Amino acid sequence: MTSLPGGRRVIAGVFGHTAPPAVLSGTVAGIGVATRLGAVVSPATARDAVRALPTQGAGLIVVAPVGRDDVDLVRTAAAGRRCPVFARTTDPAVAVALTAHVDAVLTDDTDVVEMTAPAVADALTALRDDTKAVVATPATLVEAGPGWFQRVAEAATPTYPMPALWSVGRDPRRWPAWWWGLWVGIGMICAGLGAAAITLGPVLLWYDRDFLGLDLHQIHSTNHNLVHFLQHDRITMAGTMVATGILYTGLAVGGIRRGWPWARNAFLISGAIAFLTLFYFLGFGFVEPLHIAVTVVLVPMFVLATFRAPARPQWTSMAEGPPSRWRRALLGQLLMIITGVGLLAGGAAVSVVGLTRVFVPSDLTFLGATPGDLRAVSSRLLPFIAHDRSGFGGALMAAAVAITLLSAWGWRRGEAWVWRSLASAAVAGFMPPVVVHWKVGYTDFWHLAPVYCGIGLTAAALVLAYPYLCTPPPPRSPAGPG
């Protein structure tokens, strides 16, 4: 991907947050490096390493050992480099041939320490010597993955004591970003619960009836399944709103509050989708006053939560623990990301359907009617249903992005809040659709298959990751070397 136009930016955005702490900067063989953390690779793989590993957080690449037959390979690899490249050789002729093409030629190992195992603690110990650089061997990267650079950098970041959860003053102007994020999450939860209460009670409010020109009894007398259909759409939407609010609450309290940059970015991207899809209503001419009111209240809080950078780092990094437990957690992470991506695709599909043909075949089978039949009841009935459906699609995409990014960026040992956020959101997001579909008799298997699949993948992911994510943390102390 790094060889494609814009590929480096895509990787930095999706797998990024690899900016190293200033404490890891320094010099190697007289050459300044942004981070004394890198990799040692063979001449044969040097070109790929020089292109790919800097986007993952490597601050230098050491090519070793370099013989006379490898000179051209090293020259090609070093061309267009984005981080310092060093060649290590014992052959004076090779050193002369490469001096003008690499940043420095190393003749011994006095400046670098090779990591032959993925233990973060060993890397931190070596980095305490400001004159040393730490480089991972290929075997280390194969075992630990390129995320090793980021884990070491986070563990080396100087951190500060965690403030009390409610240690904020009464002056809103002084409230930290995470506090506003918390209120956005609570607001989304309350809005979702309110929508559920309305759906289980009157179903339609005054502005719904005014737009349709019909009341609930008239709709039911026209098609005895239509009210149930409206309920199943709106309950599903309400559950998704509650799930999104839970995820935002977790990102605010567990992530932004502790200074994780990725948590703020996940909150920003998901929230932008959630609020921008409000404008779906422009295609239907139906404006919900309560929806607008909730948006007017929450958007300023969302801006305050994401406009400012997170507070200074306040996390504590933990060792990876037993390899078997870590690998099971990685499988769980993969399943969770697959779930999030699947939900994102589902949300996009629902949005497209809602904005175009409104129904899928199973909907019409359940209703026992055609779009023409419903249009004959009221010219506004299809736009009304389409509004609900497309709104659900937008909400589902926002929740899916939060799930995907939280799983991709927040999977760290001992971060129990990640597990609790995902588990609670799964219950809130998956259970209402299943219950309401069975309650109203809309039990088409293929219609519900994505929900069943999501439940299975999420359950498996959470079971696999529980011992890793929910490991009790050690007594809290500032992380970092020294």
N, C-alpha and C positions, 0 to 999 in steps of 0.2 A: 504493500500500500504506500509506503514512503516514496516509491519511485513514481507514483502517479501524481498529477497536478492536484495540489491541495491535500494529498494523502497524509502528510505530517500533521496538518491541522486537524484532520479527522481523528487521527490516533490520539493527539494531545487532548482533544475535546472529549472523546469517548473513554479513553483509558488514562486520562491525564492526571492532573494534580500532582505532578512530579517535581514541582519547583523545590529545589533543595534548600535546607536552612543555611543561613550564613555561617553557622558554626562549622560546616563541612567544607567551606571554601579554603583555598590554600594554593600551594605551588607544588609541582612535581618536576624534578630536574630543571628547576628554574622557570617553568612554564606555569602561568596562572590557570587554575581550573575552578569552575563554579562549584564543583563538589568533588571531593577526593574519593569518589565512589565510581567504579567502572568495571570493565571486563577485560580479561585476557583471552585472546582468540588466536587461532592458527592463521597463517597467510591465506589458506584456501577459503576460509569463511570470513576474512577480514572485511571484504566489500559489503557483504550483507550486514555484518555487525555495525560497521560505521554508519550505515544508512538507517538502521532500525533502532539500535539500542539507545541512542541519545533521546529519542522520543519517549523512552520508558524511564529515563532518569539517570542514565549513565553519563558521567562527566568527563570520562576519558576512556580511550581504547588502547590497550597494549597488544601489539602483534608480536607473537613469539612462538617458537624461536624462528628467526629469519635467516635463511641461507642464501647463497648466491643465486639459486634458481628461483627464489621467491621475490626478488627485487621488483620485477614488473608488477606482480600481484599487489604488493604493498603500495607501490606508486599509484596504481589504479584505485585502490581502496581509499587512499588518503585524499584523492582529488575531490574537491567539493565538500570536504568534511565539515560537520557542524559542531564538533568537539575536538579537543586535542587528541592527536594520534601519535603514539610512541612505538618505535620498533626496538626490539631487544635482540641483540646479536653479539656473538663473540668474535666475529670475523671483521677485522679492520676494513677490508675492502667493501664489505656490505655497508658498514657505517658510513663510509665516504660516499657511496652511491645513493644513500637514502637521506643524507643530511639536509639536502635542499627540498625534500618532498614530505618529510614528516616534521612534527614539532620538536622532537628530540629523539636521539638514539640512546638507549640504555644498554650498558655493558654488564650490568649486574642487577641484583634484586634488592639493593639497599633502599630504593625509593618506594617499592610496592610490596604489598602483602597479599598473597593469593589465598582466596577462600575456596577450599575444596569441599566444604559442607555448607548447607544453606542456613546455618544458625545465625540469627540476627545478633545475638549476644556476643558471639566471637567477632563479628564485624565491628560492633561498637567498641569492644576492647582494643582492637587494632587502631581504630580511628582516634583514640585518645592521644596518640602521638601525632602532633600537628605536622610533622615532617613526612608522614607516611600516607600513601594512597592504598585503598583496599580494592582489589579487583576480583570479580567472580570468575571462576573457571567455567568452561562449557558444561561440565558435569553438574556444577552448582545450579546453573540456569535451567538445565533440563529438569533437575529435581524440584527446584523452587519456583520456576517460572520467572518471567521478566518483572513481575510484581515485587521481586526481591529488592530491587533498588528502592522502591517506594516504601516498603516496610522498614528498611534500614534507615531511610531518611526521616520517617515519622518517629521512629524510636530515638533518633538522635536529636530531634527538635526539642529545644529547651521548653519546658512547660511550667505552668503556674498553678497554685492551689485552686481547687474547684470552689466557686462561691456557693453559698446556700441556695437552694432551689428558689426560694421566695425572697431572696435578698435584693429586692428592688424597691426604690423609693416610691412615693405617691405622685411624684411629678412625671407625667407621661413623656415630657420632653427628654427625660434622662433614662427612659426605659431602654434596655439593650434590644438588639435586633431579634434575639430569640424569643423575647417576651411577646413581641408583636406576632411572630410566627406561631406562638402558642395560641394566641387569640384567634388567628385565622383558622387553625385546626379546630378549636372549640366551636367557632362559628359554623364551620362546615358540618361538624357533627350535629349541632343543634338544628341547622337547616335541614339536614337529612332526616332527622327524627321528626321534625315538624312536617315535612313532606309525607312521611310515612303515616303520621297521625291523620293528616287530611285525607289521604288515600283510603285508609281503613275506616274513616268516618264519612264525611259528606261526599267524598270523591271529587266533586266539582265545587269550586268557590264561585262567588258572584261574577267575577270577571270571566270565568270559564263559560258560565251560562249565558252571559251577555254576548260573548264572541260567537258561540254556537247558535244562539237563539233557541236552545233546547234545554230542558231540565233533565234530571237523572231518570225520572219515570218515563219521559218521552223516548229517551235513548234506549232504555231497557225494553220498552214495548216495541220498538223498531227491530231490535236484534237482541235476543236474550243473552248472548255472549259478549256483547260489545262493552258493557260496563266492566265485566271481568277482564276483558282485554286491556281496557284503560288502566285498571288496577294493577295488572301484571307488569305493564310498562313502567308505571310510576313507582311501584314498590321496588323494582329492580334499580331504577334511578336513585331512589332514596338510599338503598343499601350501598350503592357506589359512592354517594356523597359522604355517608358516614365512614366508609373505608378510607376515602381520600382524606377526610379530616383526621382520622387516626394516624395515617402516615405523616401528615403535616405536623401533627403534635409530636410524634416521635422524632422527626427531623429537626424540629425546633429545640426540644428539650434535650434530646440525646446527641444531636449533631451540631447545630449552630451554636448552642450554648457552650459547647466544649471546644469551639474554635475550628471544627472540621470545615475546610473550604468546600469540599465536595457536597456537604449537606446543604449548604446555602445554594449551590448550583442546581442540585436536584430539586430543591424547593422552588427555585426560580423557573426552571424549565417546565415542571409540571404545572405550577400555578399559572404560568402564561398561557398554557393550553386551556386550562380550566376556565379562565376568565375570557379569553378571546373567543371561545366557542359560544359564548353568550350571544354573539352577533349572528348566530344561526337564525334567530327570530326574524331577521331582516327578510328572509326568504318566504316568510309565512304571514307577516303582518299581525302576528299575535304577540303582544307584550304582556308578560305576567308581572303585575306590580310587586308581588312579594319577591320574585326572582330579582327584579331590578333593585329593590330595597336591600336585599342581602348583598348584592354585588356592590352597591354604593357604600355599604358599611365595611365590607371586607377588603375591597381593592386598596384603599389607603393603608390599611394594616399590612397588606401583602407588600406594598411598595416599601414601607418602613422596615419590614422584615428582610428584604432582599437588597435594598439600595445600599445599605452599609455592609462593609466586610464583616465577617464573624469576629468575635472577640479573640484575644490572644489565646494560643493553644493551651488547653487544659485537660488533655487526655493522658492516659497512662498506657503505654504499649506493653503487650504481653508476649511471651515466647509462644511459638506455634504449638508446643505441646507434642504429644505422641503422634508420630507420622501417620499411623492408621486413622486416628481421629481427624487429623487435618485433611487427609485425602477424602474421607467420607464427607467432610464439610464442603470440600471443593465440588464434589458431585452434587451435593445439595444446592450449592450456589449456581451451578450450571442449570439445574432443573428450575430454580427460581427465576433465573434470567429468561429461560425458555418460556416460562409461564407469563412473565411480564411482556415479552415480545409478542406472544400469542394474543394476550389481551389487547395490546396496542393494535394489532392487525384486526382483531374483532371490533374494537371501537371505531376504527377507520371504516370498516365495512358497514357497521350500523349507521354511521354518519352518512355515508354515501347512499345507503338504502333510504334513510329518512329524508334526505334532501332530493331524492329522485322518485323511485317507484313506491316508497312508503312501506310496502308489505313484502314479506317473503312467502313462498307458496304455503308453508305450514300455517302461517297466520290466517290466510284466506280459508284454509281447510277448517281451522278451529272456528272461525266466524261463520262459516257456511254462507259466505257472501262474496261478491266481487267488488272491486273498487267502484264500479258504476252503481251498484246497489247502494253503497254508502254515500256516494255523491248525490244520489237522488233524495236521501234523507235530509241532507244539508250541504250546501256548497262549501261550507267551512269545516266540515267534519274531517276530511282528509288532511287539510293543513294543520288542524288541531292535533291529530294523531302523529303527523310527520314532525311537528314541533317537539312533542314528547320524545319521539324516537331519536331524532337527531341530537337532541339535548343529552339523552342518555349516552349516545355514541361519543360526544365530546367529553362527558364526565368520565367515561370508561378509559378514554385515551389518557386523560390527566392522571388517573389512578395507575394506569399501566406504566406510564413513564416514571412515576414515583417508585413503583415496585421494582422496575428494571434498574434504575440508577441506584436505589438503596441497596439492592442485591449486588450490583457490580462494584460499587465503590465503598460500601460499608461493611463488607464481610471480614471482620477481624475478631480474633479470639477474645472472649470475655465481653463483647459488646451485646449484652443480653437485651438491650433495648431494641436492637435490630430484629431479633427473633420475636420479641413481644409485639412489636409494631406490625410485622408481617403476619403473625398468627392472628392478631386481633382484627386486622384489616381483612384477612381471608374469611373469618367468620362473618363479619359484617357485610362483605361483598358477595360471598357465595351462598350463604344460607337463605337470605330472603328470596332470591330468584327461584331456588329449588322449592321452597315452601309455597310460594304464591302460585307457581306453575301447577303444582300438584293440587293446591287448594281449589283453583278455578277449573281444573280438568284439562289444562293445556300440557299434555305429557308426551308430546311427540319426541321420540328418542333422539333423532338427529338434530332437532332444534335445541335440545338440552345437552347434547354431547359435548360441546365446548366447555360448558359449566362443569360437567362430570370430570372431564379431562383436567381442567384447572384445579379442581378439588384434589384429584389424585396426585398431580405433580406437586402441588403446594404441600400436601400432607407428607409426601415422601421427602421433599426438600427440608421441611422443618424437623422431621424425625432425624434425618441424617446430620443436620447441622446443630441440633440441640446441645450435645456434649461440648461442642467447640465454641459456639457463640455464648452459651450460658455458663461457661466456666467461671466460678467466683474469682473476682480480681484479687490480686495481692494487696497488702496495705498501700494506699496511695502515696506516691512520692513523685517529685518531678522526674520526667524521663530525660534521656539524653546523656552524652558522654560527660563524665566528670561529676 
